[in-house]
Amino acid sequence: MSDWKRVTKEVPFDGLPSEMVTAVKEHIEQYNLGSIPSDALLCVQTDSEKIKKGLFGGAETVRMGVLVTPRWLLWVFNGTKIQTTVLSAQLIHVTIRDYAQTQFAKMLPDAGIEVSGIFTGASESASAFIGLDEGMAAQRFKEVMIQAAADAKK
Protein backbone atom coordinates (compact mmCIF):
# COMPACT_ATOMS: atom_id res chain seq x y z
CA MET A 1 0.00 0.00 0.00
CA SER A 2 1.26 3.47 -0.90
CA ASP A 3 2.29 6.05 1.67
CA TRP A 4 0.22 8.54 -0.32
CA LYS A 5 -3.51 9.13 -0.71
CA ARG A 6 -4.07 10.51 -4.23
CA VAL A 7 -7.00 12.02 -6.09
CA THR A 8 -6.67 12.47 -9.88
CA LYS A 9 -9.16 14.42 -11.97
CA GLU A 10 -9.30 15.58 -15.57
CA VAL A 11 -9.11 19.37 -15.85
CA PRO A 12 -8.62 21.95 -18.60
CA PHE A 13 -5.13 23.49 -18.57
CA ASP A 14 -6.51 26.81 -17.31
CA GLY A 15 -8.27 24.87 -14.53
CA LEU A 16 -4.93 24.12 -12.85
CA PRO A 17 -3.98 26.38 -9.91
CA SER A 18 -2.91 29.82 -11.21
CA GLU A 19 0.70 29.52 -9.98
CA MET A 20 1.04 26.29 -11.96
CA VAL A 21 -0.41 27.84 -15.13
CA THR A 22 2.01 30.77 -14.81
CA ALA A 23 5.01 28.47 -14.22
CA VAL A 24 4.09 26.32 -17.24
CA LYS A 25 3.77 29.37 -19.50
CA GLU A 26 7.19 30.61 -18.29
CA HIS A 27 8.75 27.17 -18.93
CA ILE A 28 7.25 27.03 -22.44
CA GLU A 29 8.56 30.52 -23.19
CA GLN A 30 12.02 29.82 -21.70
CA TYR A 31 12.52 26.75 -23.89
CA ASN A 32 10.45 27.95 -26.89
CA LEU A 33 8.23 24.85 -26.80
CA GLY A 34 5.34 26.19 -28.82
CA SER A 35 1.64 25.74 -28.16
CA ILE A 36 1.61 22.89 -25.64
CA PRO A 37 -1.55 23.96 -23.73
CA SER A 38 -3.65 24.35 -26.88
CA ASP A 39 -2.28 21.07 -28.31
CA ALA A 40 -3.05 19.08 -25.14
CA LEU A 41 -4.75 15.75 -25.71
CA LEU A 42 -5.49 15.56 -21.99
CA CYS A 43 -4.64 17.38 -18.77
CA VAL A 44 -5.02 15.96 -15.26
CA GLN A 45 -4.42 17.23 -11.76
CA THR A 46 -3.43 14.91 -8.93
CA ASP A 47 -3.56 16.04 -5.31
CA SER A 48 -1.50 13.80 -3.04
CA GLU A 49 -1.44 13.70 0.73
CA LYS A 50 1.21 11.73 2.60
CA ILE A 51 -0.32 9.35 5.09
CA LYS A 52 1.14 10.15 8.51
CA LYS A 53 3.02 7.17 9.89
CA GLY A 54 4.60 6.92 13.32
CA LEU A 55 5.66 9.60 15.74
CA PHE A 56 7.78 11.59 13.28
CA GLY A 57 5.63 11.17 10.18
CA GLY A 58 4.70 14.72 9.25
CA ALA A 59 1.89 15.91 7.03
CA GLU A 60 2.87 16.63 3.44
CA THR A 61 0.85 17.50 0.37
CA VAL A 62 1.88 17.60 -3.29
CA ARG A 63 -0.20 18.95 -6.16
CA MET A 64 0.71 17.98 -9.73
CA GLY A 65 -0.65 18.92 -13.14
CA VAL A 66 0.26 16.85 -16.21
CA LEU A 67 -0.38 17.61 -19.88
CA VAL A 68 0.25 15.33 -22.83
CA THR A 69 0.24 16.43 -26.47
CA PRO A 70 1.05 14.42 -29.60
CA ARG A 71 4.73 15.47 -29.13
CA TRP A 72 5.21 16.53 -25.49
CA LEU A 73 4.75 15.47 -21.90
CA LEU A 74 4.83 18.34 -19.43
CA TRP A 75 4.30 18.20 -15.69
CA VAL A 76 4.24 20.83 -12.98
CA PHE A 77 4.19 20.24 -9.24
CA ASN A 78 4.41 21.99 -5.89
CA GLY A 79 3.69 21.18 -2.29
CA THR A 80 4.31 21.85 1.36
CA LYS A 81 8.00 20.97 1.00
CA ILE A 82 8.69 21.87 -2.65
CA GLN A 83 8.47 25.01 -4.76
CA THR A 84 6.59 25.03 -8.05
CA THR A 85 8.68 23.10 -10.58
CA VAL A 86 8.01 22.38 -14.26
CA LEU A 87 9.53 19.52 -16.26
CA SER A 88 8.92 18.55 -19.86
CA ALA A 89 10.13 16.06 -22.43
CA GLN A 90 9.54 15.28 -26.07
CA LEU A 91 7.80 11.92 -26.24
CA ILE A 92 10.37 10.65 -28.76
CA HIS A 93 13.11 11.10 -26.14
CA VAL A 94 11.50 9.26 -23.22
CA THR A 95 10.15 5.87 -22.22
CA ILE A 96 6.88 5.87 -20.32
CA ARG A 97 5.86 2.89 -18.21
CA ASP A 98 3.07 2.14 -15.81
CA TYR A 99 4.78 2.29 -12.41
CA ALA A 100 3.11 -0.99 -11.39
CA GLN A 101 5.25 -2.72 -14.07
CA THR A 102 8.57 -1.44 -12.69
CA GLN A 103 10.95 -3.22 -10.31
CA PHE A 104 10.45 -0.46 -7.73
CA ALA A 105 6.72 -1.13 -7.39
CA LYS A 106 7.43 -4.28 -5.35
CA MET A 107 9.55 -2.33 -2.84
CA LEU A 108 7.54 0.91 -2.82
CA PRO A 109 3.94 0.22 -3.84
CA ASP A 110 2.23 3.17 -5.53
CA ALA A 111 0.26 4.10 -8.64
CA GLY A 112 1.35 6.30 -11.51
CA ILE A 113 3.85 6.36 -14.32
CA GLU A 114 7.62 6.36 -14.62
CA VAL A 115 9.21 8.62 -17.23
CA SER A 116 12.83 7.93 -18.23
CA GLY A 117 14.96 9.69 -20.82
CA ILE A 118 16.13 13.16 -21.74
CA PHE A 119 14.09 16.02 -20.26
CA THR A 120 13.97 19.53 -21.72
CA GLY A 121 17.12 21.48 -20.89
CA ALA A 122 19.01 18.41 -19.63
CA SER A 123 22.01 16.77 -21.23
CA GLU A 124 21.80 13.47 -19.38
CA SER A 125 19.09 10.87 -19.00
CA ALA A 126 16.89 11.08 -15.91
CA SER A 127 13.82 9.41 -14.43
CA ALA A 128 10.75 10.84 -12.79
CA PHE A 129 7.69 9.41 -11.06
CA ILE A 130 4.29 10.94 -11.74
CA GLY A 131 1.82 9.83 -9.08
CA LEU A 132 -1.78 9.12 -10.04
CA ASP A 133 -4.68 7.51 -8.26
CA GLU A 134 -6.26 4.32 -9.61
CA GLY A 135 -9.52 5.90 -10.79
CA MET A 136 -11.00 6.39 -14.25
CA ALA A 137 -9.34 9.77 -14.99
CA ALA A 138 -5.90 8.34 -14.17
CA GLN A 139 -6.49 5.20 -16.23
CA ARG A 140 -7.65 7.26 -19.21
CA PHE A 141 -4.62 9.54 -18.85
CA LYS A 142 -2.21 6.58 -18.78
CA GLU A 143 -3.80 5.15 -21.92
CA VAL A 144 -3.71 8.47 -23.80
CA MET A 145 -0.12 9.14 -22.73
CA ILE A 146 1.20 5.69 -23.62
CA GLN A 147 -0.57 5.83 -27.01
CA ALA A 148 0.76 9.35 -27.71
CA ALA A 149 4.30 8.18 -26.88
CA ALA A 150 3.94 5.17 -29.19
CA ASP A 151 2.53 7.34 -32.01
CA ALA A 152 5.32 9.93 -31.61
CA LYS A 153 7.94 7.24 -32.18
CA LYS A 154 6.44 5.97 -35.44
C-alpha positions as a Markdown table, in Angstrom:
| # | Residue | x | y | z |
|---|---|---|---|---|
| 1 | Met | 0.0 | 0.0 | 0.0 |
| 2 | Ser | 1.3 | 3.5 | -0.9 |
| 3 | Asp | 2.3 | 6.0 | 1.7 |
| 4 | Trp | 0.2 | 8.5 | -0.3 |
| 5 | Lys | -3.5 | 9.1 | -0.7 |
| 6 | Arg | -4.1 | 10.5 | -4.2 |
| 7 | Val | -7.0 | 12.0 | -6.1 |
| 8 | Thr | -6.7 | 12.5 | -9.9 |
| 9 | Lys | -9.2 | 14.4 | -12.0 |
| 10 | Glu | -9.3 | 15.6 | -15.6 |
| 11 | Val | -9.1 | 19.4 | -15.9 |
| 12 | Pro | -8.6 | 22.0 | -18.6 |
| 13 | Phe | -5.1 | 23.5 | -18.6 |
| 14 | Asp | -6.5 | 26.8 | -17.3 |
| 15 | Gly | -8.3 | 24.9 | -14.5 |
| 16 | Leu | -4.9 | 24.1 | -12.8 |
| 17 | Pro | -4.0 | 26.4 | -9.9 |
| 18 | Ser | -2.9 | 29.8 | -11.2 |
| 19 | Glu | 0.7 | 29.5 | -10.0 |
| 20 | Met | 1.0 | 26.3 | -12.0 |
| 21 | Val | -0.4 | 27.8 | -15.1 |
| 22 | Thr | 2.0 | 30.8 | -14.8 |
| 23 | Ala | 5.0 | 28.5 | -14.2 |
| 24 | Val | 4.1 | 26.3 | -17.2 |
| 25 | Lys | 3.8 | 29.4 | -19.5 |
| 26 | Glu | 7.2 | 30.6 | -18.3 |
| 27 | His | 8.7 | 27.2 | -18.9 |
| 28 | Ile | 7.3 | 27.0 | -22.4 |
| 29 | Glu | 8.6 | 30.5 | -23.2 |
| 30 | Gln | 12.0 | 29.8 | -21.7 |
| 31 | Tyr | 12.5 | 26.7 | -23.9 |
| 32 | Asn | 10.4 | 28.0 | -26.9 |
| 33 | Leu | 8.2 | 24.8 | -26.8 |
| 34 | Gly | 5.3 | 26.2 | -28.8 |
| 35 | Ser | 1.6 | 25.7 | -28.2 |
| 36 | Ile | 1.6 | 22.9 | -25.6 |
| 37 | Pro | -1.5 | 24.0 | -23.7 |
| 38 | Ser | -3.6 | 24.4 | -26.9 |
| 39 | Asp | -2.3 | 21.1 | -28.3 |
| 40 | Ala | -3.0 | 19.1 | -25.1 |
| 41 | Leu | -4.8 | 15.8 | -25.7 |
| 42 | Leu | -5.5 | 15.6 | -22.0 |
| 43 | Cys | -4.6 | 17.4 | -18.8 |
| 44 | Val | -5.0 | 16.0 | -15.3 |
| 45 | Gln | -4.4 | 17.2 | -11.8 |
| 46 | Thr | -3.4 | 14.9 | -8.9 |
| 47 | Asp | -3.6 | 16.0 | -5.3 |
| 48 | Ser | -1.5 | 13.8 | -3.0 |
| 49 | Glu | -1.4 | 13.7 | 0.7 |
| 50 | Lys | 1.2 | 11.7 | 2.6 |
| 51 | Ile | -0.3 | 9.3 | 5.1 |
| 52 | Lys | 1.1 | 10.2 | 8.5 |
| 53 | Lys | 3.0 | 7.2 | 9.9 |
| 54 | Gly | 4.6 | 6.9 | 13.3 |
| 55 | Leu | 5.7 | 9.6 | 15.7 |
| 56 | Phe | 7.8 | 11.6 | 13.3 |
| 57 | Gly | 5.6 | 11.2 | 10.2 |
| 58 | Gly | 4.7 | 14.7 | 9.2 |
| 59 | Ala | 1.9 | 15.9 | 7.0 |
| 60 | Glu | 2.9 | 16.6 | 3.4 |
| 61 | Thr | 0.9 | 17.5 | 0.4 |
| 62 | Val | 1.9 | 17.6 | -3.3 |
| 63 | Arg | -0.2 | 18.9 | -6.2 |
| 64 | Met | 0.7 | 18.0 | -9.7 |
| 65 | Gly | -0.7 | 18.9 | -13.1 |
| 66 | Val | 0.3 | 16.9 | -16.2 |
| 67 | Leu | -0.4 | 17.6 | -19.9 |
| 68 | Val | 0.2 | 15.3 | -22.8 |
| 69 | Thr | 0.2 | 16.4 | -26.5 |
| 70 | Pro | 1.0 | 14.4 | -29.6 |
| 71 | Arg | 4.7 | 15.5 | -29.1 |
| 72 | Trp | 5.2 | 16.5 | -25.5 |
| 73 | Leu | 4.8 | 15.5 | -21.9 |
| 74 | Leu | 4.8 | 18.3 | -19.4 |
| 75 | Trp | 4.3 | 18.2 | -15.7 |
| 76 | Val | 4.2 | 20.8 | -13.0 |
| 77 | Phe | 4.2 | 20.2 | -9.2 |
| 78 | Asn | 4.4 | 22.0 | -5.9 |
| 79 | Gly | 3.7 | 21.2 | -2.3 |
| 80 | Thr | 4.3 | 21.8 | 1.4 |
| 81 | Lys | 8.0 | 21.0 | 1.0 |
| 82 | Ile | 8.7 | 21.9 | -2.7 |
| 83 | Gln | 8.5 | 25.0 | -4.8 |
| 84 | Thr | 6.6 | 25.0 | -8.1 |
| 85 | Thr | 8.7 | 23.1 | -10.6 |
| 86 | Val | 8.0 | 22.4 | -14.3 |
| 87 | Leu | 9.5 | 19.5 | -16.3 |
| 88 | Ser | 8.9 | 18.5 | -19.9 |
| 89 | Ala | 10.1 | 16.1 | -22.4 |
| 90 | Gln | 9.5 | 15.3 | -26.1 |
| 91 | Leu | 7.8 | 11.9 | -26.2 |
| 92 | Ile | 10.4 | 10.7 | -28.8 |
| 93 | His | 13.1 | 11.1 | -26.1 |
| 94 | Val | 11.5 | 9.3 | -23.2 |
| 95 | Thr | 10.2 | 5.9 | -22.2 |
| 96 | Ile | 6.9 | 5.9 | -20.3 |
| 97 | Arg | 5.9 | 2.9 | -18.2 |
| 98 | Asp | 3.1 | 2.1 | -15.8 |
| 99 | Tyr | 4.8 | 2.3 | -12.4 |
| 100 | Ala | 3.1 | -1.0 | -11.4 |
| 101 | Gln | 5.2 | -2.7 | -14.1 |
| 102 | Thr | 8.6 | -1.4 | -12.7 |
| 103 | Gln | 11.0 | -3.2 | -10.3 |
| 104 | Phe | 10.5 | -0.5 | -7.7 |
| 105 | Ala | 6.7 | -1.1 | -7.4 |
| 106 | Lys | 7.4 | -4.3 | -5.3 |
| 107 | Met | 9.5 | -2.3 | -2.8 |
| 108 | Leu | 7.5 | 0.9 | -2.8 |
| 109 | Pro | 3.9 | 0.2 | -3.8 |
| 110 | Asp | 2.2 | 3.2 | -5.5 |
| 111 | Ala | 0.3 | 4.1 | -8.6 |
| 112 | Gly | 1.3 | 6.3 | -11.5 |
| 113 | Ile | 3.9 | 6.4 | -14.3 |
| 114 | Glu | 7.6 | 6.4 | -14.6 |
| 115 | Val | 9.2 | 8.6 | -17.2 |
| 116 | Ser | 12.8 | 7.9 | -18.2 |
| 117 | Gly | 15.0 | 9.7 | -20.8 |
| 118 | Ile | 16.1 | 13.2 | -21.7 |
| 119 | Phe | 14.1 | 16.0 | -20.3 |
| 120 | Thr | 14.0 | 19.5 | -21.7 |
| 121 | Gly | 17.1 | 21.5 | -20.9 |
| 122 | Ala | 19.0 | 18.4 | -19.6 |
| 123 | Ser | 22.0 | 16.8 | -21.2 |
| 124 | Glu | 21.8 | 13.5 | -19.4 |
| 125 | Ser | 19.1 | 10.9 | -19.0 |
| 126 | Ala | 16.9 | 11.1 | -15.9 |
| 127 | Ser | 13.8 | 9.4 | -14.4 |
| 128 | Ala | 10.7 | 10.8 | -12.8 |
| 129 | Phe | 7.7 | 9.4 | -11.1 |
| 130 | Ile | 4.3 | 10.9 | -11.7 |
| 131 | Gly | 1.8 | 9.8 | -9.1 |
| 132 | Leu | -1.8 | 9.1 | -10.0 |
| 133 | Asp | -4.7 | 7.5 | -8.3 |
| 134 | Glu | -6.3 | 4.3 | -9.6 |
| 135 | Gly | -9.5 | 5.9 | -10.8 |
| 136 | Met | -11.0 | 6.4 | -14.2 |
| 137 | Ala | -9.3 | 9.8 | -15.0 |
| 138 | Ala | -5.9 | 8.3 | -14.2 |
| 139 | Gln | -6.5 | 5.2 | -16.2 |
| 140 | Arg | -7.7 | 7.3 | -19.2 |
| 141 | Phe | -4.6 | 9.5 | -18.8 |
| 142 | Lys | -2.2 | 6.6 | -18.8 |
| 143 | Glu | -3.8 | 5.1 | -21.9 |
| 144 | Val | -3.7 | 8.5 | -23.8 |
| 145 | Met | -0.1 | 9.1 | -22.7 |
| 146 | Ile | 1.2 | 5.7 | -23.6 |
| 147 | Gln | -0.6 | 5.8 | -27.0 |
| 148 | Ala | 0.8 | 9.4 | -27.7 |
| 149 | Ala | 4.3 | 8.2 | -26.9 |
| 150 | Ala | 3.9 | 5.2 | -29.2 |
| 151 | Asp | 2.5 | 7.3 | -32.0 |
| 152 | Ala | 5.3 | 9.9 | -31.6 |
| 153 | Lys | 7.9 | 7.2 | -32.2 |
| 154 | Lys | 6.4 | 6.0 | -35.4 |
